[in-house]
Amino acid sequence: MNKANASVADVVLVLKAPKLEGDKLTFDVQLLEGDLANADGPATVFIDIVNLPLARRTSRRSAWYAGAQ
């Protein structure tokens, strides 16, 4: 989001190399689509699980995702 005019923009990026320092979590990013030039406000992160290996999708996790709909 942009604080100045409260606009919302969609960007697609890859989060890499997570770093946790105290309570601050930061990432290196690879921008795939969109523009981060005026991004200075809050953000929402959606994690795509489509390409995760099938072995990582447990029945417990599947039930949790099904319940979230």
Phi, psi and omega in degrees: 000159178248119183296322186299315181238013177053034178272158180241136178228143177267135173226152176242125180213165178251127177272130182227159172048064180297141178229124178252117177235104186067240178254015181254121178252123179235159181224153161278145182235148171244113182282123179258326185202139178101194184217130179258011187305316183252018182280108179222012181244197180292162180221157174241135182249129174248130182254121181275119181259006186302318185267011176288149178301145182300327181298336181278349179268094182278165179295325179297315179294320179299319179295322179295315180295321180295321179290338183281347183284000000 
